[in-house]
Amino acid sequence: MKNKQTHFTIASFACLIFVMLGYVIKFYPETVASFDMTIQSAMRGDLPAGLTTFFSTITVIGNTLTQVILVVVAFLALYFWKQWKAEGGFVAVSGIAAACFILTFKYIYRRDRPSITHLVEAHGYSFPSGHSMGTMLIIGSLIVIVHQRMKAGLARTFCELLLACLIGLIGLSRIYLGVHYPTDVIAGFTLGFGVLHLIYPFYDQKRFELRFQGKQK
């Protein structure tokens, strides 16, 4: 129970930060304009060709279609192949939650995308970053599963760090490519982190119950 309350507390604080940031974006956008512009200018620089290619490629991982494929493949692999039913459900719920929250909040805040040159095509509203939130939830759930299922050691640490770096790079790619403000990415990461902590206790309890009942490995 204590562990569950800790996760709920973290989720509450993360969601509170998101709501506060969203309030500023909605009613006082000029407050964060300097912050966004400073980071955008620092990241864009002279737009080296190699870096542009790298970020244009890695950002695809956060595209809606890619996220859907990732969730479906992970669910099928975990639920049916590995017989880790709770883990499969965890990834599926994370993906569904990401889709619902992204669509809902984009239409609540209706923030236009940055006016600077976009290096990739992007549609819809800007706040929060769907790429950032989706990857935080989906890849974040995979980090949790890796931590629980792999034996402690160098291999597990490497996998966790690789996935964590992937989340960060996808967020950075959205700023570099000009399709999101830094505050969009921060908001996406924050909300995704909060929702992940909100879902986790229910997943962990279900995982315990299924293993105790002998219904999964």
C-alpha positions as protocol buffer text, in pm:
chain_id: "A"
residue {
  index: 1
  type: MET
  ca { x: 0 y: 0 z: 0 }
}
residue {
  index: 2
  type: LYS
  ca { x: 279 y: 238 z: 88 }
}
residue {
  index: 3
  type: ASN
  ca { x: 447 y: 174 z: -248 }
}
residue {
  index: 4
  type: LYS
  ca { x: 116 y: 232 z: -427 }
}
residue {
  index: 5
  type: GLN
  ca { x: 67 y: 565 z: -252 }
}
residue {
  index: 6
  type: THR
  ca { x: 420 y: 671 z: -350 }
}
residue {
  index: 7
  type: HIS
  ca { x: 340 y: 616 z: -717 }
}
residue {
  index: 8
  type: PHE
  ca { x: 8 y: 798 z: -684 }
}
residue {
  index: 9
  type: THR
  ca { x: 184 y: 1092 z: -518 }
}
residue {
  index: 10
  type: ILE
  ca { x: 441 y: 1111 z: -798 }
}
residue {
  index: 11
  type: ALA
  ca { x: 160 y: 1092 z: -1055 }
}
residue {
  index: 12
  type: SER
  ca { x: -29 y: 1372 z: -879 }
}
residue {
  index: 13
  type: PHE
  ca { x: 272 y: 1604 z: -874 }
}
residue {
  index: 14
  type: ALA
  ca { x: 353 y: 1533 z: -1240 }
}
residue {
  index: 15
  type: CYS
  ca { x: -5 y: 1600 z: -1346 }
}
residue {
  index: 16
  type: LEU
  ca { x: -13 y: 1918 z: -1137 }
}
residue {
  index: 17
  type: ILE
  ca { x: 302 y: 2045 z: -1311 }
}
residue {
  index: 18
  type: PHE
  ca { x: 143 y: 1964 z: -1647 }
}
residue {
  index: 19
  type: VAL
  ca { x: -179 y: 2150 z: -1557 }
}
residue {
  index: 20
  type: MET
  ca { x: 17 y: 2454 z: -1436 }
}
residue {
  index: 21
  type: LEU
  ca { x: 225 y: 2459 z: -1754 }
}
residue {
  index: 22
  type: GLY
  ca { x: -87 y: 2413 z: -1964 }
}
residue {
  index: 23
  type: TYR
  ca { x: -255 y: 2705 z: -1789 }
}
residue {
  index: 24
  type: VAL
  ca { x: 41 y: 2930 z: -1870 }
}
residue {
  index: 25
  type: ILE
  ca { x: 47 y: 2811 z: -2232 }
}
residue {
  index: 26
  type: LYS
  ca { x: -327 y: 2868 z: -2272 }
}
residue {
  index: 27
  type: PHE
  ca { x: -359 y: 3210 z: -2110 }
}
residue {
  index: 28
  type: TYR
  ca { x: -9 y: 3360 z: -2080 }
}
residue {
  index: 29
  type: PRO
  ca { x: 197 y: 3214 z: -2369 }
}
residue {
  index: 30
  type: GLU
  ca { x: 425 y: 3519 z: -2377 }
}
residue {
  index: 31
  type: THR
  ca { x: 558 y: 3410 z: -2035 }
}
residue {
  index: 32
  type: VAL
  ca { x: 740 y: 3111 z: -2185 }
}
residue {
  index: 33
  type: ALA
  ca { x: 818 y: 3261 z: -2526 }
}
residue {
  index: 34
  type: SER
  ca { x: 1173 y: 3361 z: -2430 }
}
residue {
  index: 35
  type: PHE
  ca { x: 1243 y: 3019 z: -2277 }
}
residue {
  index: 36
  type: ASP
  ca { x: 1120 y: 2837 z: -2587 }
}
residue {
  index: 37
  type: MET
  ca { x: 1306 y: 3065 z: -2827 }
}
residue {
  index: 38
  type: THR
  ca { x: 1635 y: 3036 z: -2640 }
}
residue {
  index: 39
  type: ILE
  ca { x: 1632 y: 2656 z: -2649 }
}
residue {
  index: 40
  type: GLN
  ca { x: 1514 y: 2643 z: -3010 }
}
residue {
  index: 41
  type: SER
  ca { x: 1791 y: 2878 z: -3121 }
}
residue {
  index: 42
  type: ALA
  ca { x: 2055 y: 2681 z: -2931 }
}
residue {
  index: 43
  type: MET
  ca { x: 1942 y: 2349 z: -3079 }
}
residue {
  index: 44
  type: ARG
  ca { x: 1890 y: 2454 z: -3438 }
}
residue {
  index: 45
  type: GLY
  ca { x: 2231 y: 2619 z: -3483 }
}
residue {
  index: 46
  type: ASP
  ca { x: 2350 y: 2587 z: -3842 }
}
residue {
  index: 47
  type: LEU
  ca { x: 2144 y: 2272 z: -3902 }
}
residue {
  index: 48
  type: PRO
  ca { x: 2427 y: 2030 z: -3992 }
}
residue {
  index: 49
  type: ALA
  ca { x: 2314 y: 1780 z: -4254 }
}
residue {
  index: 50
  type: GLY
  ca { x: 2417 y: 1474 z: -4053 }
}
residue {
  index: 51
  type: LEU
  ca { x: 2226 y: 1580 z: -3744 }
}
residue {
  index: 52
  type: THR
  ca { x: 1919 y: 1669 z: -3947 }
}
residue {
  index: 53
  type: THR
  ca { x: 1919 y: 1323 z: -4105 }
}
residue {
  index: 54
  type: PHE
  ca { x: 1966 y: 1160 z: -3764 }
}
residue {
  index: 55
  type: PHE
  ca { x: 1679 y: 1344 z: -3597 }
}
residue {
  index: 56
  type: SER
  ca { x: 1453 y: 1308 z: -3903 }
}
residue {
  index: 57
  type: THR
  ca { x: 1506 y: 933 z: -3882 }
}
residue {
  index: 58
  type: ILE
  ca { x: 1474 y: 885 z: -3509 }
}
residue {
  index: 59
  type: THR
  ca { x: 1160 y: 1096 z: -3482 }
}
residue {
  index: 60
  type: VAL
  ca { x: 977 y: 836 z: -3692 }
}
residue {
  index: 61
  type: ILE
  ca { x: 983 y: 605 z: -3389 }
}
residue {
  index: 62
  type: GLY
  ca { x: 744 y: 845 z: -3220 }
}
residue {
  index: 63
  type: ASN
  ca { x: 502 y: 869 z: -3514 }
}
residue {
  index: 64
  type: THR
  ca { x: 147 y: 752 z: -3449 }
}
residue {
  index: 65
  type: LEU
  ca { x: 170 y: 456 z: -3687 }
}
residue {
  index: 66
  type: THR
  ca { x: 504 y: 345 z: -3542 }
}
residue {
  index: 67
  type: GLN
  ca { x: 368 y: 369 z: -3188 }
}
residue {
  index: 68
  type: VAL
  ca { x: 63 y: 162 z: -3282 }
}
residue {
  index: 69
  type: ILE
  ca { x: 283 y: -104 z: -3443 }
}
residue {
  index: 70
  type: LEU
  ca { x: 516 y: -105 z: -3142 }
}
residue {
  index: 71
  type: VAL
  ca { x: 226 y: -151 z: -2899 }
}
residue {
  index: 72
  type: VAL
  ca { x: 64 y: -428 z: -3107 }
}
residue {
  index: 73
  type: VAL
  ca { x: 391 y: -618 z: -3158 }
}
residue {
  index: 74
  type: ALA
  ca { x: 492 y: -582 z: -2792 }
}
residue {
  index: 75
  type: PHE
  ca { x: 147 y: -693 z: -2676 }
}
residue {
  index: 76
  type: LEU
  ca { x: 144 y: -1001 z: -2899 }
}
residue {
  index: 77
  type: ALA
  ca { x: 501 y: -1095 z: -2808 }
}
residue {
  index: 78
  type: LEU
  ca { x: 452 y: -1052 z: -2434 }
}
residue {
  index: 79
  type: TYR
  ca { x: 95 y: -1180 z: -2397 }
}
residue {
  index: 80
  type: PHE
  ca { x: 97 y: -1477 z: -2633 }
}
residue {
  index: 81
  type: TRP
  ca { x: 462 y: -1570 z: -2695 }
}
residue {
  index: 82
  type: LYS
  ca { x: 616 y: -1510 z: -2354 }
}
residue {
  index: 83
  type: GLN
  ca { x: 286 y: -1570 z: -2171 }
}
residue {
  index: 84
  type: TRP
  ca { x: 345 y: -1255 z: -1965 }
}
residue {
  index: 85
  type: LYS
  ca { x: -17 y: -1147 z: -1965 }
}
residue {
  index: 86
  type: ALA
  ca { x: 13 y: -862 z: -1716 }
}
residue {
  index: 87
  type: GLU
  ca { x: 311 y: -718 z: -1901 }
}
residue {
  index: 88
  type: GLY
  ca { x: 129 y: -738 z: -2233 }
}
residue {
  index: 89
  type: GLY
  ca { x: -169 y: -561 z: -2080 }
}
residue {
  index: 90
  type: PHE
  ca { x: 58 y: -296 z: -1930 }
}
residue {
  index: 91
  type: VAL
  ca { x: 198 y: -200 z: -2269 }
}
residue {
  index: 92
  type: ALA
  ca { x: -148 y: -205 z: -2429 }
}
residue {
  index: 93
  type: VAL
  ca { x: -305 y: 15 z: -2161 }
}
residue {
  index: 94
  type: SER
  ca { x: -8 y: 255 z: -2180 }
}
residue {
  index: 95
  type: GLY
  ca { x: -56 y: 289 z: -2555 }
}
residue {
  index: 96
  type: ILE
  ca { x: -431 y: 343 z: -2527 }
}
residue {
  index: 97
  type: ALA
  ca { x: -384 y: 597 z: -2247 }
}
residue {
  index: 98
  type: ALA
  ca { x: -129 y: 786 z: -2458 }
}
residue {
  index: 99
  type: ALA
  ca { x: -370 y: 808 z: -2753 }
}
residue {
  index: 100
  type: CYS
  ca { x: -661 y: 926 z: -2538 }
}
residue {
  index: 101
  type: PHE
  ca { x: -466 y: 1191 z: -2346 }
}
residue {
  index: 102
  type: ILE
  ca { x: -285 y: 1323 z: -2653 }
}
residue {
  index: 103
  type: LEU
  ca { x: -607 y: 1373 z: -2850 }
}
residue {
  index: 104
  type: THR
  ca { x: -791 y: 1522 z: -2553 }
}
residue {
  index: 105
  type: PHE
  ca { x: -530 y: 1775 z: -2446 }
}
residue {
  index: 106
  type: LYS
  ca { x: -431 y: 1886 z: -2795 }
}
residue {
  index: 107
  type: TYR
  ca { x: -789 y: 1997 z: -2854 }
}
residue {
  index: 108
  type: ILE
  ca { x: -817 y: 2157 z: -2512 }
}
residue {
  index: 109
  type: TYR
  ca { x: -510 y: 2377 z: -2552 }
}
residue {
  index: 110
  type: ARG
  ca { x: -511 y: 2418 z: -2934 }
}
residue {
  index: 111
  type: ARG
  ca { x: -160 y: 2562 z: -2946 }
}
residue {
  index: 112
  type: ASP
  ca { x: -28 y: 2634 z: -3293 }
}
residue {
  index: 113
  type: ARG
  ca { x: 303 y: 2481 z: -3393 }
}
residue {
  index: 114
  type: PRO
  ca { x: 621 y: 2695 z: -3402 }
}
residue {
  index: 115
  type: SER
  ca { x: 643 y: 2941 z: -3689 }
}
residue {
  index: 116
  type: ILE
  ca { x: 1005 y: 2845 z: -3767 }
}
residue {
  index: 117
  type: THR
  ca { x: 1084 y: 2619 z: -4063 }
}
residue {
  index: 118
  type: HIS
  ca { x: 964 y: 2262 z: -4014 }
}
residue {
  index: 119
  type: LEU
  ca { x: 1213 y: 2001 z: -4132 }
}
residue {
  index: 120
  type: VAL
  ca { x: 950 y: 1725 z: -4131 }
}
residue {
  index: 121
  type: GLU
  ca { x: 579 y: 1733 z: -4200 }
}
residue {
  index: 122
  type: ALA
  ca { x: 357 y: 1773 z: -3893 }
}
residue {
  index: 123
  type: HIS
  ca { x: -16 y: 1829 z: -3859 }
}
residue {
  index: 124
  type: GLY
  ca { x: -252 y: 1926 z: -3580 }
}
residue {
  index: 125
  type: TYR
  ca { x: -188 y: 2118 z: -3264 }
}
residue {
  index: 126
  type: SER
  ca { x: 140 y: 2148 z: -3077 }
}
residue {
  index: 127
  type: PHE
  ca { x: 71 y: 2110 z: -2703 }
}
residue {
  index: 128
  type: PRO
  ca { x: 157 y: 1864 z: -2561 }
}
residue {
  index: 129
  type: SER
  ca { x: 400 y: 1676 z: -2783 }
}
residue {
  index: 130
  type: GLY
  ca { x: 236 y: 1346 z: -2875 }
}
residue {
  index: 131
  type: HIS
  ca { x: 571 y: 1195 z: -2968 }
}
residue {
  index: 132
  type: SER
  ca { x: 711 y: 1279 z: -2625 }
}
residue {
  index: 133
  type: MET
  ca { x: 414 y: 1158 z: -2426 }
}
residue {
  index: 134
  type: GLY
  ca { x: 363 y: 845 z: -2634 }
}
residue {
  index: 135
  type: THR
  ca { x: 723 y: 733 z: -2610 }
}
residue {
  index: 136
  type: MET
  ca { x: 739 y: 813 z: -2238 }
}
residue {
  index: 137
  type: LEU
  ca { x: 440 y: 589 z: -2176 }
}
residue {
  index: 138
  type: ILE
  ca { x: 506 y: 308 z: -2423 }
}
residue {
  index: 139
  type: ILE
  ca { x: 884 y: 284 z: -2404 }
}
residue {
  index: 140
  type: GLY
  ca { x: 865 y: 370 z: -2033 }
}
residue {
  index: 141
  type: SER
  ca { x: 646 y: 63 z: -1978 }
}
residue {
  index: 142
  type: LEU
  ca { x: 905 y: -148 z: -2162 }
}
residue {
  index: 143
  type: ILE
  ca { x: 1178 y: -12 z: -1931 }
}
residue {
  index: 144
  type: VAL
  ca { x: 971 y: -126 z: -1632 }
}
residue {
  index: 145
  type: ILE
  ca { x: 928 y: -473 z: -1784 }
}
residue {
  index: 146
  type: VAL
  ca { x: 1299 y: -502 z: -1868 }
}
residue {
  index: 147
  type: HIS
  ca { x: 1386 y: -405 z: -1510 }
}
residue {
  index: 148
  type: GLN
  ca { x: 1153 y: -668 z: -1368 }
}
residue {
  index: 149
  type: ARG
  ca { x: 1223 y: -950 z: -1608 }
}
residue {
  index: 150
  type: MET
  ca { x: 1596 y: -930 z: -1683 }
}
residue {
  index: 151
  type: LYS
  ca { x: 1855 y: -1036 z: -1430 }
}
residue {
  index: 152
  type: ALA
  ca { x: 2044 y: -752 z: -1267 }
}
residue {
  index: 153
  type: GLY
  ca { x: 2369 y: -685 z: -1452 }
}
residue {
  index: 154
  type: LEU
  ca { x: 2533 y: -503 z: -1737 }
}
residue {
  index: 155
  type: ALA
  ca { x: 2289 y: -627 z: -2002 }
}
residue {
  index: 156
  type: ARG
  ca { x: 1985 y: -502 z: -1812 }
}
residue {
  index: 157
  type: THR
  ca { x: 2146 y: -166 z: -1739 }
}
residue {
  index: 158
  type: PHE
  ca { x: 2242 y: -129 z: -2105 }
}
residue {
  index: 159
  type: CYS
  ca { x: 1888 y: -205 z: -2225 }
}
residue {
  index: 160
  type: GLU
  ca { x: 1735 y: 39 z: -1976 }
}
residue {
  index: 161
  type: LEU
  ca { x: 1977 y: 317 z: -2068 }
}
residue {
  index: 162
  type: LEU
  ca { x: 1926 y: 255 z: -2441 }
}
residue {
  index: 163
  type: LEU
  ca { x: 1548 y: 282 z: -2407 }
}
residue {
  index: 164
  type: ALA
  ca { x: 1575 y: 589 z: -2183 }
}
residue {
  index: 165
  type: CYS
  ca { x: 1807 y: 759 z: -2432 }
}
residue {
  index: 166
  type: LEU
  ca { x: 1561 y: 679 z: -2708 }
}
residue {
  index: 167
  type: ILE
  ca { x: 1284 y: 859 z: -2519 }
}
residue {
  index: 168
  type: GLY
  ca { x: 1506 y: 1164 z: -2471 }
}
residue {
  index: 169
  type: LEU
  ca { x: 1625 y: 1171 z: -2831 }
}
residue {
  index: 170
  type: ILE
  ca { x: 1273 y: 1154 z: -2970 }
}
residue {
  index: 171
  type: GLY
  ca { x: 1179 y: 1454 z: -2755 }
}
residue {
  index: 172
  type: LEU
  ca { x: 1485 y: 1648 z: -2870 }
}
residue {
  index: 173
  type: SER
  ca { x: 1412 y: 1560 z: -3232 }
}
residue {
  index: 174
  type: ARG
  ca { x: 1077 y: 1737 z: -3215 }
}
residue {
  index: 175
  type: ILE
  ca { x: 1244 y: 2060 z: -3103 }
}
residue {
  index: 176
  type: TYR
  ca { x: 1530 y: 2033 z: -3352 }
}
residue {
  index: 177
  type: LEU
  ca { x: 1298 y: 1964 z: -3642 }
}
residue {
  index: 178
  type: GLY
  ca { x: 1096 y: 2273 z: -3555 }
}
residue {
  index: 179
  type: VAL
  ca { x: 758 y: 2105 z: -3509 }
}
residue {
  index: 180
  type: HIS
  ca { x: 732 y: 2154 z: -3131 }
}
residue {
  index: 181
  type: TYR
  ca { x: 824 y: 2412 z: -2872 }
}
residue {
  index: 182
  type: PRO
  ca { x: 1048 y: 2291 z: -2586 }
}
residue {
  index: 183
  type: THR
  ca { x: 755 y: 2344 z: -2348 }
}
residue {
  index: 184
  type: ASP
  ca { x: 547 y: 2104 z: -2563 }
}
residue {
  index: 185
  type: VAL
  ca { x: 809 y: 1835 z: -2513 }
}
residue {
  index: 186
  type: ILE
  ca { x: 846 y: 1904 z: -2142 }
}
residue {
  index: 187
  type: ALA
  ca { x: 469 y: 1884 z: -2102 }
}
residue {
  index: 188
  type: GLY
  ca { x: 451 y: 1558 z: -2297 }
}
residue {
  index: 189
  type: PHE
  ca { x: 726 y: 1398 z: -2090 }
}
residue {
  index: 190
  type: THR
  ca { x: 576 y: 1522 z: -1762 }
}
residue {
  index: 191
  type: LEU
  ca { x: 224 y: 1403 z: -1834 }
}
residue {
  index: 192
  type: GLY
  ca { x: 349 y: 1070 z: -1970 }
}
residue {
  index: 193
  type: PHE
  ca { x: 563 y: 1019 z: -1659 }
}
residue {
  index: 194
  type: GLY
  ca { x: 267 y: 1095 z: -1436 }
}
residue {
  index: 195
  type: VAL
  ca { x: 28 y: 864 z: -1618 }
}
residue {
  index: 196
  type: LEU
  ca { x: 289 y: 585 z: -1617 }
}
residue {
  index: 197
  type: HIS
  ca { x: 311 y: 610 z: -1238 }
}
residue {
  index: 198
  type: LEU
  ca { x: -68 y: 613 z: -1219 }
}
residue {
  index: 199
  type: ILE
  ca { x: -99 y: 290 z: -1420 }
}
residue {
  index: 200
  type: TYR
  ca { x: 196 y: 106 z: -1266 }
}
residue {
  index: 201
  type: PRO
  ca { x: 43 y: 5 z: -927 }
}
residue {
  index: 202
  type: PHE
  ca { x: -257 y: -159 z: -1096 }
}
residue {
  index: 203
  type: TYR
  ca { x: -29 y: -343 z: -1338 }
}
residue {
  index: 204
  type: ASP
  ca { x: 201 y: -460 z: -1058 }
}
residue {
  index: 205
  type: GLN
  ca { x: -92 y: -584 z: -851 }
}
residue {
  index: 206
  type: LYS
  ca { x: -237 y: -772 z: -1149 }
}
residue {
  index: 207
  type: ARG
  ca { x: 103 y: -921 z: -1223 }
}
residue {
  index: 208
  type: PHE
  ca { x: 129 y: -1049 z: -865 }
}
residue {
  index: 209
  type: GLU
  ca { x: -221 y: -1196 z: -876 }
}
residue {
  index: 210
  type: LEU
  ca { x: -165 y: -1378 z: -1206 }
}
residue {
  index: 211
  type: ARG
  ca { x: 167 y: -1522 z: -1092 }
}
residue {
  index: 212
  type: PHE
  ca { x: 17 y: -1625 z: -757 }
}
residue {
  index: 213
  type: GLN
  ca { x: -270 y: -1800 z: -940 }
}
residue {
  index: 214
  type: GLY
  ca { x: -27 y: -1969 z: -1177 }
}
residue {
  index: 215
  type: LYS
  ca { x: -186 y: -1804 z: -1481 }
}
residue {
  index: 216
  type: GLN
  ca { x: 139 y: -1656 z: -1610 }
}
residue {
  index: 217
  type: LYS
  ca { x: 511 y: -1705 z: -1574 }
}
